[in-house]
Amino acid sequence: MTTVKYKTNIHCGSCIKSVTPALNNLDNVDLWKVDLEHDDKILEVTLDDEDKNSVIEAVKSVGFEIEEI
C-alpha cells in the first residue's frame, strides 16, 4: 500500500459529496480523506498500487484542482 497526499481546492462538504463517487469508483483506492482545516485542503489517499495519476484524473473529472505534494 502507498499513501499519497495531494493539494486540492476541495473546501466543503458539498465538494466532498461531489468527489466521493469518483474516488470510490477507483479500484486502487482503499481509503481517502480530505483535511478541510488545512490551508491546502489535503487529500490523503491509500492506494493498492502506484497509480497516483488515477486519483488526479478522477478528481479533475469532477471539476476540482489537484496536485501531488
All heavy atoms as TSV, in Angstrom:
chain	resi	resn	atom	element	x	y	z
A	1	MET	N	N	0.833	-1.190	0.000
A	1	MET	CA	C	0.000	0.000	0.000
A	1	MET	C	C	0.873	1.246	0.000
A	1	MET	O	O	1.936	1.267	0.594
A	1	MET	CB	C	-0.890	0.021	1.236
A	1	MET	CG	C	-2.024	-0.935	1.175
A	1	MET	SD	S	-3.216	-0.481	2.437
A	1	MET	CE	C	-3.954	-2.059	2.688
A	2	THR	N	N	0.352	2.255	-0.637
A	2	THR	CA	C	1.039	3.525	-0.745
A	2	THR	C	C	0.097	4.638	-0.300
A	2	THR	O	O	-1.058	4.651	-0.706
A	2	THR	CB	C	1.439	3.796	-2.213
A	2	THR	OG1	O	2.238	2.718	-2.676
A	2	THR	CG2	C	2.181	5.101	-2.347
A	3	THR	N	N	0.592	5.539	0.534
A	3	THR	CA	C	-0.208	6.695	0.930
A	3	THR	C	C	0.332	7.918	0.204
A	3	THR	O	O	1.530	8.172	0.228
A	3	THR	CB	C	-0.160	6.916	2.452
A	3	THR	OG1	O	-0.670	5.738	3.091
A	3	THR	CG2	C	-0.998	8.108	2.861
A	4	VAL	N	N	-0.567	8.627	-0.459
A	4	VAL	CA	C	-0.186	9.781	-1.262
A	4	VAL	C	C	-1.007	10.981	-0.801
A	4	VAL	O	O	-2.176	10.839	-0.463
A	4	VAL	CB	C	-0.458	9.529	-2.764
A	4	VAL	CG1	C	0.072	10.674	-3.604
A	4	VAL	CG2	C	0.134	8.211	-3.203
A	5	LYS	N	N	-0.361	12.148	-0.778
A	5	LYS	CA	C	-1.065	13.374	-0.411
A	5	LYS	C	C	-1.109	14.315	-1.608
A	5	LYS	O	O	-0.141	14.415	-2.360
A	5	LYS	CB	C	-0.382	14.055	0.770
A	5	LYS	CG	C	-0.499	13.251	2.047
A	5	LYS	CD	C	0.102	13.986	3.220
A	5	LYS	CE	C	-0.092	13.160	4.487
A	5	LYS	NZ	N	0.428	13.859	5.666
A	6	TYR	N	N	-2.243	14.977	-1.728
A	6	TYR	CA	C	-2.465	15.910	-2.826
A	6	TYR	C	C	-2.988	17.229	-2.272
A	6	TYR	O	O	-3.799	17.231	-1.352
A	6	TYR	CB	C	-3.518	15.371	-3.796
A	6	TYR	CG	C	-3.228	14.023	-4.377
A	6	TYR	CD1	C	-3.644	12.867	-3.735
A	6	TYR	CD2	C	-2.560	13.895	-5.591
A	6	TYR	CE1	C	-3.405	11.618	-4.272
A	6	TYR	CE2	C	-2.317	12.656	-6.140
A	6	TYR	CZ	C	-2.736	11.517	-5.484
A	6	TYR	OH	O	-2.501	10.275	-6.016
A	7	LYS	N	N	-2.552	18.308	-2.877
A	7	LYS	CA	C	-3.109	19.635	-2.594
A	7	LYS	C	C	-4.326	19.794	-3.501
A	7	LYS	O	O	-4.243	19.497	-4.701
A	7	LYS	CB	C	-2.064	20.711	-2.899
A	7	LYS	CG	C	-2.545	22.116	-2.719
A	7	LYS	CD	C	-1.435	23.081	-3.069
A	7	LYS	CE	C	-1.924	24.510	-3.025
A	7	LYS	NZ	N	-0.873	25.457	-3.418
A	8	THR	N	N	-5.460	20.244	-2.936
A	8	THR	CA	C	-6.681	20.374	-3.743
A	8	THR	C	C	-7.386	21.695	-3.452
A	8	THR	O	O	-6.962	22.450	-2.579
A	8	THR	CB	C	-7.685	19.240	-3.420
A	8	THR	OG1	O	-8.261	19.481	-2.132
A	8	THR	CG2	C	-7.031	17.875	-3.450
A	9	ASN	N	N	-8.475	21.921	-4.155
A	9	ASN	CA	C	-9.359	23.048	-3.813
A	9	ASN	C	C	-10.714	22.517	-3.327
A	9	ASN	O	O	-11.727	23.176	-3.454
A	9	ASN	CB	C	-9.512	24.009	-4.987
A	9	ASN	CG	C	-10.203	23.392	-6.188
A	9	ASN	OD1	O	-10.319	22.185	-6.300
A	9	ASN	ND2	N	-10.655	24.234	-7.099
A	10	ILE	N	N	-10.698	21.312	-2.751
A	10	ILE	CA	C	-11.890	20.729	-2.138
A	10	ILE	C	C	-12.042	21.394	-0.762
A	10	ILE	O	O	-11.245	21.148	0.126
A	10	ILE	CB	C	-11.729	19.204	-1.986
A	10	ILE	CG1	C	-11.543	18.564	-3.361
A	10	ILE	CG2	C	-12.919	18.603	-1.249
A	10	ILE	CD1	C	-11.101	17.114	-3.303
A	11	HIS	N	N	-13.052	22.255	-0.601
A	11	HIS	CA	C	-13.085	23.078	0.607
A	11	HIS	C	C	-14.326	22.952	1.474
A	11	HIS	O	O	-14.443	23.645	2.490
A	11	HIS	CB	C	-12.864	24.545	0.238
A	11	HIS	CG	C	-13.913	25.092	-0.672
A	11	HIS	ND1	N	-15.084	25.605	-0.211
A	11	HIS	CD2	C	-13.957	25.170	-2.019
A	11	HIS	CE1	C	-15.812	25.997	-1.244
A	11	HIS	NE2	N	-15.166	25.740	-2.348
A	12	CYS	N	N	-15.280	22.068	1.108
A	12	CYS	CA	C	-16.501	21.984	1.919
A	12	CYS	C	C	-17.172	20.623	1.754
A	12	CYS	O	O	-16.748	19.798	0.944
A	12	CYS	CB	C	-17.478	23.086	1.522
A	12	CYS	SG	S	-18.140	22.909	-0.141
A	13	GLY	N	N	-18.227	20.430	2.497
A	13	GLY	CA	C	-18.953	19.170	2.451
A	13	GLY	C	C	-19.573	18.889	1.088
A	13	GLY	O	O	-19.626	17.741	0.644
A	14	SER	N	N	-20.033	19.926	0.413
A	14	SER	CA	C	-20.601	19.736	-0.924
A	14	SER	C	C	-19.538	19.281	-1.916
A	14	SER	O	O	-19.803	18.457	-2.793
A	14	SER	CB	C	-21.239	21.031	-1.424
A	14	SER	OG	O	-22.372	21.331	-0.658
A	15	CYS	N	N	-18.335	19.816	-1.763
A	15	CYS	CA	C	-17.221	19.399	-2.626
A	15	CYS	C	C	-16.909	17.918	-2.379
A	15	CYS	O	O	-16.705	17.156	-3.332
A	15	CYS	CB	C	-15.974	20.228	-2.337
A	15	CYS	SG	S	-16.115	21.981	-2.703
A	16	ILE	N	N	-16.892	17.527	-1.122
A	16	ILE	CA	C	-16.618	16.126	-0.795
A	16	ILE	C	C	-17.701	15.229	-1.387
A	16	ILE	O	O	-17.416	14.168	-1.932
A	16	ILE	CB	C	-16.483	15.941	0.727
A	16	ILE	CG1	C	-15.180	16.597	1.192
A	16	ILE	CG2	C	-16.519	14.461	1.112
A	16	ILE	CD1	C	-14.943	16.563	2.669
A	17	LYS	N	N	-18.938	15.687	-1.304
A	17	LYS	CA	C	-20.034	14.916	-1.893
A	17	LYS	C	C	-19.826	14.755	-3.401
A	17	LYS	O	O	-20.140	13.714	-3.972
A	17	LYS	CB	C	-21.367	15.621	-1.621
A	17	LYS	CG	C	-22.576	14.769	-1.893
A	17	LYS	CD	C	-23.864	15.495	-1.584
A	17	LYS	CE	C	-24.102	15.533	-0.089
A	17	LYS	NZ	N	-25.438	16.072	0.266
A	18	SER	N	N	-19.272	15.770	-4.043
A	18	SER	CA	C	-19.029	15.710	-5.485
A	18	SER	C	C	-17.912	14.747	-5.858
A	18	SER	O	O	-17.994	14.057	-6.869
A	18	SER	CB	C	-18.673	17.101	-6.023
A	18	SER	OG	O	-19.758	17.980	-5.879
A	19	VAL	N	N	-16.856	14.697	-5.059
A	19	VAL	CA	C	-15.721	13.834	-5.415
A	19	VAL	C	C	-15.891	12.395	-4.914
A	19	VAL	O	O	-15.199	11.501	-5.399
A	19	VAL	CB	C	-14.372	14.378	-4.903
A	19	VAL	CG1	C	-14.066	15.723	-5.505
A	19	VAL	CG2	C	-14.280	14.398	-3.408
A	20	THR	N	N	-16.797	12.161	-3.983
A	20	THR	CA	C	-16.961	10.825	-3.409
A	20	THR	C	C	-17.204	9.740	-4.460
A	20	THR	O	O	-16.507	8.719	-4.454
A	20	THR	CB	C	-18.071	10.821	-2.337
A	20	THR	OG1	O	-17.645	11.643	-1.249
A	20	THR	CG2	C	-18.362	9.419	-1.830
A	21	PRO	N	N	-18.160	9.904	-5.375
A	21	PRO	CA	C	-18.362	8.828	-6.359
A	21	PRO	C	C	-17.114	8.575	-7.217
A	21	PRO	O	O	-16.779	7.415	-7.502
A	21	PRO	CB	C	-19.515	9.333	-7.232
A	21	PRO	CG	C	-20.183	10.375	-6.427
A	21	PRO	CD	C	-19.130	10.978	-5.551
A	22	ALA	N	N	-16.437	9.643	-7.611
A	22	ALA	CA	C	-15.244	9.493	-8.460
A	22	ALA	C	C	-14.148	8.721	-7.738
A	22	ALA	O	O	-13.515	7.827	-8.313
A	22	ALA	CB	C	-14.738	10.863	-8.893
A	23	LEU	N	N	-13.913	9.041	-6.469
A	23	LEU	CA	C	-12.859	8.356	-5.715
A	23	LEU	C	C	-13.281	6.948	-5.299
A	23	LEU	O	O	-12.470	6.017	-5.339
A	23	LEU	CB	C	-12.466	9.182	-4.492
A	23	LEU	CG	C	-11.741	10.481	-4.802
A	23	LEU	CD1	C	-11.566	11.321	-3.535
A	23	LEU	CD2	C	-10.386	10.224	-5.459
A	24	ASN	N	N	-14.531	6.776	-4.933
A	24	ASN	CA	C	-14.989	5.447	-4.512
A	24	ASN	C	C	-15.040	4.454	-5.669
A	24	ASN	O	O	-14.980	3.248	-5.445
A	24	ASN	CB	C	-16.362	5.533	-3.843
A	24	ASN	CG	C	-16.292	6.131	-2.455
A	24	ASN	OD1	O	-15.221	6.315	-1.888
A	24	ASN	ND2	N	-17.449	6.461	-1.895
A	25	ASN	N	N	-15.140	4.957	-6.893
A	25	ASN	CA	C	-15.182	4.060	-8.052
A	25	ASN	C	C	-13.807	3.602	-8.510
A	25	ASN	O	O	-13.709	2.726	-9.368
A	25	ASN	CB	C	-15.907	4.730	-9.228
A	25	ASN	CG	C	-17.404	4.756	-9.014
A	25	ASN	OD1	O	-17.950	3.932	-8.279
A	25	ASN	ND2	N	-18.072	5.705	-9.640
A	26	LEU	N	N	-12.746	4.163	-7.949
A	26	LEU	CA	C	-11.393	3.739	-8.330
A	26	LEU	C	C	-11.063	2.418	-7.626
A	26	LEU	O	O	-11.164	2.315	-6.407
A	26	LEU	CB	C	-10.373	4.811	-7.949
A	26	LEU	CG	C	-10.469	6.126	-8.713
A	26	LEU	CD1	C	-9.496	7.144	-8.118
A	26	LEU	CD2	C	-10.179	5.909	-10.194
A	27	ASP	N	N	-10.664	1.415	-8.410
A	27	ASP	CA	C	-10.357	0.092	-7.844
A	27	ASP	C	C	-9.116	0.094	-6.975
A	27	ASP	O	O	-8.992	-0.732	-6.079
A	27	ASP	CB	C	-10.159	-0.928	-8.972
A	27	ASP	CG	C	-11.450	-1.246	-9.683
A	27	ASP	OD1	O	-12.525	-1.097	-9.066
A	27	ASP	OD2	O	-11.385	-1.645	-10.862
A	28	ASN	N	N	-8.190	1.021	-7.227
A	28	ASN	CA	C	-6.923	1.006	-6.493
A	28	ASN	C	C	-6.929	1.858	-5.223
A	28	ASN	O	O	-5.936	1.939	-4.535
A	28	ASN	CB	C	-5.773	1.445	-7.403
A	28	ASN	CG	C	-5.918	2.873	-7.888
A	28	ASN	OD1	O	-7.021	3.398	-7.976
A	28	ASN	ND2	N	-4.801	3.492	-8.205
A	29	VAL	N	N	-8.062	2.476	-4.895
A	29	VAL	CA	C	-8.146	3.320	-3.701
A	29	VAL	C	C	-8.770	2.530	-2.550
A	29	VAL	O	O	-9.886	2.028	-2.661
A	29	VAL	CB	C	-8.979	4.589	-3.980
A	29	VAL	CG1	C	-9.236	5.364	-2.697
A	29	VAL	CG2	C	-8.269	5.472	-4.991
A	30	ASP	N	N	-8.035	2.410	-1.446
A	30	ASP	CA	C	-8.554	1.728	-0.258
A	30	ASP	C	C	-9.245	2.712	0.673
A	30	ASP	O	O	-10.343	2.471	1.131
A	30	ASP	CB	C	-7.425	1.037	0.507
A	30	ASP	CG	C	-6.974	-0.229	-0.168
A	30	ASP	OD1	O	-7.750	-0.793	-0.974
A	30	ASP	OD2	O	-5.845	-0.667	0.104
A	31	LEU	N	N	-8.568	3.808	0.978
A	31	LEU	CA	C	-9.093	4.824	1.892
A	31	LEU	C	C	-8.757	6.203	1.350
A	31	LEU	O	O	-7.735	6.371	0.695
A	31	LEU	CB	C	-8.453	4.687	3.275
A	31	LEU	CG	C	-8.670	3.391	4.041
A	31	LEU	CD1	C	-7.737	3.345	5.255
A	31	LEU	CD2	C	-10.109	3.289	4.499
A	32	TRP	N	N	-9.595	7.169	1.677
A	32	TRP	CA	C	-9.254	8.547	1.335
A	32	TRP	C	C	-9.948	9.480	2.329
A	32	TRP	O	O	-10.965	9.131	2.916
A	32	TRP	CB	C	-9.617	8.890	-0.100
A	32	TRP	CG	C	-11.077	8.846	-0.423
A	32	TRP	CD1	C	-11.783	7.767	-0.868
A	32	TRP	CD2	C	-12.026	9.923	-0.329
A	32	TRP	NE1	N	-13.097	8.101	-1.047
A	32	TRP	CE2	C	-13.277	9.416	-0.731
A	32	TRP	CE3	C	-11.936	11.259	0.053
A	32	TRP	CZ2	C	-14.419	10.212	-0.761
A	32	TRP	CZ3	C	-13.068	12.050	0.028
A	32	TRP	CH2	C	-14.287	11.517	-0.385
A	33	LYS	N	N	-9.332	10.629	2.530
A	33	LYS	CA	C	-9.935	11.652	3.395
A	33	LYS	C	C	-9.379	13.000	2.973
A	33	LYS	O	O	-8.292	13.098	2.399
A	33	LYS	CB	C	-9.644	11.385	4.862
A	33	LYS	CG	C	-8.176	11.432	5.238
A	33	LYS	CD	C	-7.979	11.127	6.704
A	33	LYS	CE	C	-6.485	11.121	7.031
A	33	LYS	NZ	N	-6.231	10.804	8.425
A	34	VAL	N	N	-10.142	14.039	3.280
A	34	VAL	CA	C	-9.728	15.409	2.965
A	34	VAL	C	C	-9.637	16.175	4.271
A	34	VAL	O	O	-10.573	16.159	5.070
A	34	VAL	CB	C	-10.725	16.108	2.020
A	34	VAL	CG1	C	-10.273	17.531	1.731
A	34	VAL	CG2	C	-10.901	15.328	0.732
A	35	ASP	N	N	-8.518	16.854	4.491
A	35	ASP	CA	C	-8.344	17.716	5.654
A	35	ASP	C	C	-8.816	19.115	5.274
A	35	ASP	O	O	-8.066	19.910	4.697
A	35	ASP	CB	C	-6.878	17.723	6.087
A	35	ASP	CG	C	-6.649	18.561	7.332
A	35	ASP	OD1	O	-7.603	19.208	7.822
A	35	ASP	OD2	O	-5.497	18.573	7.819
A	36	LEU	N	N	-10.078	19.410	5.590
A	36	LEU	CA	C	-10.660	20.708	5.234
A	36	LEU	C	C	-10.098	21.846	6.074
A	36	LEU	O	O	-10.217	23.016	5.702
A	36	LEU	CB	C	-12.186	20.666	5.378
A	36	LEU	CG	C	-12.923	19.694	4.465
A	36	LEU	CD1	C	-14.416	19.703	4.781
A	36	LEU	CD2	C	-12.684	20.023	3.000
A	37	GLU	N	N	-9.492	21.524	7.209
A	37	GLU	CA	C	-8.925	22.548	8.089
A	37	GLU	C	C	-7.563	23.039	7.608
A	37	GLU	O	O	-7.149	24.146	7.935
A	37	GLU	CB	C	-8.788	21.999	9.508
A	37	GLU	CG	C	-10.109	21.543	10.124
A	37	GLU	CD	C	-11.127	22.672	10.234
A	37	GLU	OE1	O	-10.732	23.784	10.603
A	37	GLU	OE2	O	-12.306	22.431	9.924
A	38	HIS	N	N	-6.868	22.225	6.839
A	38	HIS	CA	C	-5.543	22.597	6.331
A	38	HIS	C	C	-5.688	23.632	5.215
A	38	HIS	O	O	-6.636	23.565	4.426
A	38	HIS	CB	C	-4.831	21.344	5.795
A	38	HIS	CG	C	-3.373	21.551	5.554
A	38	HIS	ND1	N	-2.897	22.223	4.467
A	38	HIS	CD2	C	-2.292	21.171	6.275
A	38	HIS	CE1	C	-1.576	22.255	4.509
A	38	HIS	NE2	N	-1.189	21.618	5.607
A	39	ASP	N	N	-4.777	24.586	5.153
A	39	ASP	CA	C	-4.835	25.629	4.124
A	39	ASP	C	C	-4.822	25.062	2.706
A	39	ASP	O	O	-5.423	25.625	1.790
A	39	ASP	CB	C	-3.667	26.605	4.278
A	39	ASP	CG	C	-3.818	27.497	5.496
A	39	ASP	OD1	O	-4.942	27.594	6.033
A	39	ASP	OD2	O	-2.806	28.096	5.914
A	40	ASP	N	N	-4.121	23.951	2.515
A	40	ASP	CA	C	-4.000	23.343	1.184
A	40	ASP	C	C	-5.041	22.259	0.926
A	40	ASP	O	O	-4.969	21.570	-0.081
A	40	ASP	CB	C	-2.592	22.764	0.991
A	40	ASP	CG	C	-1.548	23.841	0.847
A	40	ASP	OD1	O	-1.902	24.970	0.421
A	40	ASP	OD2	O	-0.378	23.574	1.158
A	41	LYS	N	N	-6.017	22.117	1.835
A	41	LYS	CA	C	-7.113	21.147	1.668
A	41	LYS	C	C	-6.555	19.803	1.198
A	41	LYS	O	O	-6.822	19.325	0.102
A	41	LYS	CB	C	-8.162	21.661	0.678
A	41	LYS	CG	C	-8.631	23.065	0.943
A	41	LYS	CD	C	-9.193	23.219	2.339
A	41	LYS	CE	C	-9.690	24.635	2.581
A	41	LYS	NZ	N	-9.740	24.986	3.975
A	42	ILE	N	N	-5.764	19.185	2.054
A	42	ILE	CA	C	-5.007	17.985	1.706
A	42	ILE	C	C	-5.917	16.762	1.552
A	42	ILE	O	O	-6.658	16.400	2.466
A	42	ILE	CB	C	-3.946	17.684	2.781
A	42	ILE	CG1	C	-3.001	18.875	2.960
A	42	ILE	CG2	C	-3.179	16.414	2.446
A	42	ILE	CD1	C	-2.212	19.247	1.740
A	43	LEU	N	N	-5.832	16.140	0.390
A	43	LEU	CA	C	-6.485	14.861	0.130
A	43	LEU	C	C	-5.433	13.777	0.355
A	43	LEU	O	O	-4.397	13.778	-0.307
A	43	LEU	CB	C	-7.001	14.800	-1.315
A	43	LEU	CG	C	-7.454	13.432	-1.822
A	43	LEU	CD1	C	-8.664	12.914	-1.049
A	43	LEU	CD2	C	-7.775	13.512	-3.320
A	44	GLU	N	N	-5.698	12.877	1.304
A	44	GLU	CA	C	-4.783	11.779	1.596
A	44	GLU	C	C	-5.437	10.491	1.130
A	44	GLU	O	O	-6.571	10.199	1.512
A	44	GLU	CB	C	-4.491	11.719	3.091
A	44	GLU	CG	C	-3.483	10.653	3.459
A	44	GLU	CD	C	-3.138	10.682	4.947
A	44	GLU	OE1	O	-2.974	11.781	5.503
A	44	GLU	OE2	O	-3.063	9.599	5.534
A	45	VAL	N	N	-4.730	9.745	0.292
A	45	VAL	CA	C	-5.284	8.543	-0.327
A	45	VAL	C	C	-4.356	7.364	-0.076
A	45	VAL	O	O	-3.145	7.476	-0.238
A	45	VAL	CB	C	-5.451	8.747	-1.851
A	45	VAL	CG1	C	-6.045	7.506	-2.486
A	45	VAL	CG2	C	-6.301	9.962	-2.140
A	46	THR	N	N	-4.932	6.233	0.306
A	46	THR	CA	C	-4.174	4.989	0.414
A	46	THR	C	C	-4.488	4.153	-0.821
A	46	THR	O	O	-5.654	3.820	-1.078
A	46	THR	CB	C	-4.571	4.218	1.687
A	46	THR	OG1	O	-4.343	5.059	2.818
A	46	THR	CG2	C	-3.741	2.954	1.824
A	47	LEU	N	N	-3.427	3.852	-1.573
A	47	LEU	CA	C	-3.573	3.136	-2.847
A	47	LEU	C	C	-3.079	1.700	-2.731
A	47	LEU	O	O	-2.138	1.421	-1.993
A	47	LEU	CB	C	-2.755	3.839	-3.933
A	47	LEU	CG	C	-3.125	5.280	-4.257
A	47	LEU	CD1	C	-2.049	5.906	-5.139
A	47	LEU	CD2	C	-4.472	5.335	-4.939
A	48	ASP	N	N	-3.688	0.814	-3.511
A	48	ASP	CA	C	-3.238	-0.578	-3.626
A	48	ASP	C	C	-1.992	-0.693	-4.489
A	48	ASP	O	O	-1.278	-1.688	-4.417
A	48	ASP	CB	C	-4.305	-1.443	-4.305
A	48	ASP	CG	C	-5.427	-1.786	-3.370
A	48	ASP	OD1	O	-5.269	-1.620	-2.156
A	48	ASP	OD2	O	-6.476	-2.235	-3.875
A	49	ASP	N	N	-1.796	0.299	-5.372
A	49	ASP	CA	C	-0.702	0.234	-6.326
A	49	ASP	C	C	-0.007	1.601	-6.406
A	49	ASP	O	O	-0.198	2.435	-5.531
A	49	ASP	CB	C	-1.213	-0.216	-7.701
A	49	ASP	CG	C	-2.322	0.684	-8.230
A	49	ASP	OD1	O	-2.407	1.868	-7.813
A	49	ASP	OD2	O	-3.104	0.212	-9.062
A	50	GLU	N	N	0.750	1.820	-7.450
A	50	GLU	CA	C	1.499	3.070	-7.601
A	50	GLU	C	C	0.830	4.044	-8.581
A	50	GLU	O	O	1.455	5.013	-8.997
A	50	GLU	CB	C	2.921	2.760	-8.077
A	50	GLU	CG	C	3.712	1.883	-7.126
A	50	GLU	CD	C	4.012	2.551	-5.791
A	50	GLU	OE1	O	4.263	3.762	-5.766
A	50	GLU	OE2	O	3.957	1.841	-4.767
A	51	ASP	N	N	-0.404	3.779	-8.967
A	51	ASP	CA	C	-1.082	4.591	-9.977
A	51	ASP	C	C	-1.662	5.863	-9.355
A	51	ASP	O	O	-2.867	5.982	-9.139
A	51	ASP	CB	C	-2.182	3.774	-10.662
A	51	ASP	CG	C	-2.830	4.534	-11.799
A	51	ASP	OD1	O	-2.315	5.601	-12.186
A	51	ASP	OD2	O	-3.869	4.052	-12.296
A	52	LYS	N	N	-0.783	6.817	-9.100
A	52	LYS	CA	C	-1.185	8.082	-8.472
A	52	LYS	C	C	-1.994	8.958	-9.421
A	52	LYS	O	O	-2.789	9.778	-8.987
A	52	LYS	CB	C	0.057	8.847	-8.022
A	52	LYS	CG	C	0.912	8.083	-7.037
A	52	LYS	CD	C	2.215	8.799	-6.798
A	52	LYS	CE	C	3.145	7.957	-5.941
A	52	LYS	NZ	N	4.454	8.581	-5.793
A	53	ASN	N	N	-1.777	8.780	-10.717
A	53	ASN	CA	C	-2.474	9.610	-11.703
A	53	ASN	C	C	-3.965	9.310	-11.791
A	53	ASN	O	O	-4.745	10.172	-12.174
A	53	ASN	CB	C	-1.833	9.471	-13.083
A	53	ASN	CG	C	-0.524	10.212	-13.160
A	53	ASN	OD1	O	-0.336	11.214	-12.480
A	53	ASN	ND2	N	0.388	9.716	-13.970
A	54	SER	N	N	-4.378	8.096	-11.434
A	54	SER	CA	C	-5.811	7.771	-11.490
A	54	SER	C	C	-6.590	8.674	-10.531
A	54	SER	O	O	-7.709	9.087	-10.836
A	54	SER	CB	C	-6.048	6.294	-11.171
A	54	SER	OG	O	-5.631	5.989	-9.854
A	55	VAL	N	N	-5.999	8.991	-9.388
A	55	VAL	CA	C	-6.654	9.883	-8.425
A	55	VAL	C	C	-6.748	11.291	-9.007
A	55	VAL	O	O	-7.796	11.941	-8.939
A	55	VAL	CB	C	-5.895	9.897	-7.079
A	55	VAL	CG1	C	-6.483	10.922	-6.128
A	55	VAL	CG2	C	-5.894	8.506	-6.456
A	56	ILE	N	N	-5.648	11.751	-9.592
A	56	ILE	CA	C	-5.632	13.092	-10.189
A	56	ILE	C	C	-6.698	13.198	-11.281
A	56	ILE	O	O	-7.479	14.151	-11.326
A	56	ILE	CB	C	-4.223	13.419	-10.736
A	56	ILE	CG1	C	-3.245	13.553	-9.567
A	56	ILE	CG2	C	-4.250	14.683	-11.595
A	56	ILE	CD1	C	-1.790	13.694	-9.967
A	57	GLU	N	N	-6.758	12.206	-12.147
A	57	GLU	CA	C	-7.738	12.226	-13.232
A	57	GLU	C	C	-9.166	12.182	-12.700
A	57	GLU	O	O	-10.049	12.874	-13.212
A	57	GLU	CB	C	-7.478	11.058	-14.186
A	57	GLU	CG	C	-6.195	11.222	-14.966
A	57	GLU	CD	C	-5.806	9.960	-15.729
A	57	GLU	OE1	O	-6.630	9.035	-15.834
A	57	GLU	OE2	O	-4.661	9.906	-16.200
A	58	ALA	N	N	-9.414	11.381	-11.671
A	58	ALA	CA	C	-10.764	11.263	-11.108
A	58	ALA	C	C	-11.216	12.581	-10.489
A	58	ALA	O	O	-12.353	13.010	-10.693
A	58	ALA	CB	C	-10.797	10.146	-10.072
A	59	VAL	N	N	-10.330	13.220	-9.734
A	59	VAL	CA	C	-10.693	14.483	-9.083
A	59	VAL	C	C	-10.886	15.587	-10.125
A	59	VAL	O	O	-11.844	16.363	-10.052
A	59	VAL	CB	C	-9.638	14.869	-8.027
A	59	VAL	CG1	C	-9.883	16.273	-7.495
A	59	VAL	CG2	C	-9.652	13.860	-6.876
A	60	LYS	N	N	-10.010	15.641	-11.114
A	60	LYS	CA	C	-10.165	16.646	-12.178
A	60	LYS	C	C	-11.438	16.419	-12.979
A	60	LYS	O	O	-12.058	17.367	-13.440
A	60	LYS	CB	C	-8.947	16.628	-13.109
A	60	LYS	CG	C	-7.732	17.293	-12.505
A	60	LYS	CD	C	-6.602	17.337	-13.508
A	60	LYS	CE	C	-5.421	18.118	-12.960
A	60	LYS	NZ	N	-4.302	18.159	-13.926
A	61	SER	N	N	-11.843	15.158	-13.139
A	61	SER	CA	C	-13.028	14.844	-13.948
A	61	SER	C	C	-14.310	15.407	-13.347
A	61	SER	O	O	-15.297	15.585	-14.062
A	61	SER	CB	C	-13.163	13.330	-14.136
A	61	SER	OG	O	-13.633	12.704	-12.947
A	62	VAL	N	N	-14.295	15.686	-12.048
A	62	VAL	CA	C	-15.482	16.282	-11.424
A	62	VAL	C	C	-15.275	17.770	-11.131
A	62	VAL	O	O	-16.022	18.374	-10.358
A	62	VAL	CB	C	-15.916	15.513	-10.157
A	62	VAL	CG1	C	-16.489	14.151	-10.553
A	62	VAL	CG2	C	-14.797	15.359	-9.164
A	63	GLY	N	N	-14.220	18.353	-11.722
A	63	GLY	CA	C	-14.066	19.801	-11.731
A	63	GLY	C	C	-13.210	20.429	-10.654
A	63	GLY	O	O	-13.266	21.646	-10.458
A	64	PHE	N	N	-12.380	19.635	-9.978
A	64	PHE	CA	C	-11.537	20.206	-8.934
A	64	PHE	C	C	-10.074	20.218	-9.352
A	64	PHE	O	O	-9.653	19.443	-10.197
A	64	PHE	CB	C	-11.696	19.420	-7.621
A	64	PHE	CG	C	-13.053	19.567	-7.032
A	64	PHE	CD1	C	-14.031	18.624	-7.270
A	64	PHE	CD2	C	-13.370	20.672	-6.266
A	64	PHE	CE1	C	-15.303	18.772	-6.745
A	64	PHE	CE2	C	-14.641	20.832	-5.739
A	64	PHE	CZ	C	-15.609	19.870	-5.983
A	65	GLU	N	N	-9.326	21.117	-8.708
A	65	GLU	CA	C	-7.892	21.206	-8.937
A	65	GLU	C	C	-7.194	20.262	-7.969
A	65	GLU	O	O	-7.616	20.113	-6.815
A	65	GLU	CB	C	-7.399	22.629	-8.709
A	65	GLU	CG	C	-7.988	23.623	-9.676
A	65	GLU	CD	C	-7.614	25.061	-9.333
A	65	GLU	OE1	O	-6.717	25.277	-8.476
A	65	GLU	OE2	O	-8.224	25.955	-9.913
A	66	ILE	N	N	-6.104	19.641	-8.432
A	66	ILE	CA	C	-5.373	18.705	-7.594
A	66	ILE	C	C	-3.935	18.621	-8.084
A	66	ILE	O	O	-3.682	18.671	-9.280
A	66	ILE	CB	C	-6.040	17.308	-7.619
A	66	ILE	CG1	C	-5.300	16.316	-6.709
A	66	ILE	CG2	C	-6.183	16.780	-9.026
A	66	ILE	CD1	C	-6.023	15.000	-6.510
A	67	GLU	N	N	-3.007	18.543	-7.129
A	67	GLU	CA	C	-1.610	18.294	-7.474
A	67	GLU	C	C	-0.966	17.507	-6.344
A	67	GLU	O	O	-1.253	17.723	-5.166
A	67	GLU	CB	C	-0.852	19.580	-7.756
A	67	GLU	CG	C	-0.502	20.400	-6.559
A	67	GLU	CD	C	0.286	21.661	-6.912
A	67	GLU	OE1	O	-0.328	22.576	-7.494
A	67	GLU	OE2	O	1.480	21.715	-6.578
A	68	GLU	N	N	-0.118	16.559	-6.729
A	68	GLU	CA	C	0.562	15.739	-5.729
A	68	GLU	C	C	1.563	16.590	-4.968
A	68	GLU	O	O	2.229	17.444	-5.535
A	68	GLU	CB	C	1.281	14.573	-6.417
A	68	GLU	CG	C	1.886	13.599	-5.435
A	68	GLU	CD	C	2.581	12.428	-6.103
A	68	GLU	OE1	O	2.415	12.248	-7.334
A	68	GLU	OE2	O	3.309	11.714	-5.406
A	69	ILE	N	N	1.666	16.341	-3.664
A	69	ILE	CA	C	2.658	17.068	-2.861
A	69	ILE	C	C	3.612	16.090	-2.201
A	69	ILE	O	O	3.403	14.917	-2.207
A	69	ILE	CB	C	2.008	17.957	-1.786
A	69	ILE	CG1	C	1.034	17.164	-0.908
A	69	ILE	CG2	C	1.312	19.118	-2.434
A	69	ILE	CD1	C	0.473	17.988	0.240
